[in-house]
């Protein structure tokens, strides 16, 4: 599990997640996704925290635009990278401040 710097409620930023250390050599990501859940606190719209997940493929980097969030909530972001017929998950914890 990866802990990242907390974000402010009104702050919008992009969180890069690297799969480089998990992929076999010379493997490129073909797609990526992210499932958001609440690790601590309450947010009925947690799935709206991340939108438009993208991957660069060749450098094994998944980009998560983070736009929303409820102050005091810690979100668990399960990022999935897919290459060929394999997939890898990375869990990220993100706290939102007031």
Wavefront OBJ file of the C-alpha trace (Angstrom):
o trace
v 0.000 0.000 0.000
v 1.257 3.448 -0.940
v 0.521 6.535 1.155
v 0.474 9.824 -0.755
v 0.438 13.446 0.369
v -3.046 14.588 1.443
v -4.964 16.940 -0.823
v -7.112 19.928 0.069
v -10.823 19.661 -0.693
v -10.706 22.376 -3.353
v -7.421 21.232 -4.861
v -7.426 19.353 -8.160
v -4.303 17.464 -9.056
v -2.982 14.502 -10.981
v -1.567 11.500 -9.137
v 0.922 9.360 -11.097
v 1.126 5.668 -10.161
v 4.082 3.719 -11.549
v 3.864 0.019 -12.378
v 7.469 -0.115 -13.597
v 8.745 -2.240 -10.700
v 5.880 -4.745 -11.094
v 5.894 -5.366 -14.824
v 8.091 -7.942 -16.527
v 10.840 -6.406 -18.627
v 9.746 -5.025 -22.029
v 6.060 -5.122 -21.051
v 3.822 -2.143 -21.766
v 0.519 -1.341 -20.094
v -2.411 -1.590 -22.480
v -5.089 -0.231 -20.128
v -5.727 0.877 -16.571
v -8.607 1.434 -14.180
v -9.203 2.654 -10.651
v -11.781 1.634 -8.062
v -12.268 4.104 -5.216
v -13.549 3.098 -1.799
v -13.626 4.781 1.602
v -10.864 3.561 3.916
v -11.907 5.825 6.800
v -14.813 8.244 7.139
v -17.921 8.557 4.970
v -18.499 9.640 1.384
v -21.513 8.260 -0.519
v -20.024 9.568 -3.783
v -16.526 8.098 -3.380
v -16.512 6.779 -6.950
v -16.489 10.379 -8.232
v -13.114 11.226 -6.663
v -11.122 9.898 -9.649
v -12.068 10.444 -13.285
v -10.557 9.730 -16.710
v -7.789 7.302 -15.752
v -5.086 7.198 -18.419
v -1.959 5.175 -19.047
v 1.180 6.032 -20.953
v 1.883 2.368 -21.719
v 5.589 2.428 -22.485
v 6.748 3.944 -19.200
v 4.230 1.930 -17.129
v 2.659 5.055 -15.642
v -1.026 5.391 -14.775
v -2.375 8.908 -14.291
v -5.247 9.561 -11.876
v -6.951 12.979 -12.067
v -8.290 13.636 -8.564
v -10.960 16.324 -8.470
v -13.214 15.819 -5.476
v -13.224 14.494 -1.946
v -14.747 15.034 1.471
v -12.581 16.618 4.191
v -11.605 14.102 6.858
v -12.058 11.085 4.597
v -9.257 8.706 3.649
v -9.806 7.042 0.275
v -8.380 3.753 -0.904
v -7.620 3.829 -4.617
v -7.138 0.374 -6.157
v -5.283 1.019 -9.383
v -5.217 -1.828 -11.909
v -2.721 -1.965 -14.749
v -3.294 -4.449 -17.582
v -0.782 -5.802 -20.078
v -1.526 -8.712 -22.402
v -3.467 -11.227 -20.320
v -2.027 -10.170 -16.959
v -3.010 -7.489 -14.480
v -1.423 -5.914 -11.427
v -3.008 -3.940 -8.576
v -1.529 -1.125 -6.521
v -3.415 0.249 -3.511
v -3.021 3.924 -2.695
v -4.316 5.788 0.373
v -5.263 9.437 -0.087
v -6.525 11.739 2.679
v -8.553 14.878 1.993
v -8.068 17.959 4.166
v -10.396 20.903 4.677
l 1 2 3 4 5 6 7 8 9 10 11 12 13 14 15 16 17 18 19 20 21 22 23 24 25 26 27 28 29 30 31 32 33 34 35 36 37 38 39 40 41 42 43 44 45 46 47 48 49 50 51 52 53 54 55 56 57 58 59 60 61 62 63 64 65 66 67 68 69 70 71 72 73 74 75 76 77 78 79 80 81 82 83 84 85 86 87 88 89 90 91 92 93 94 95 96 97 98
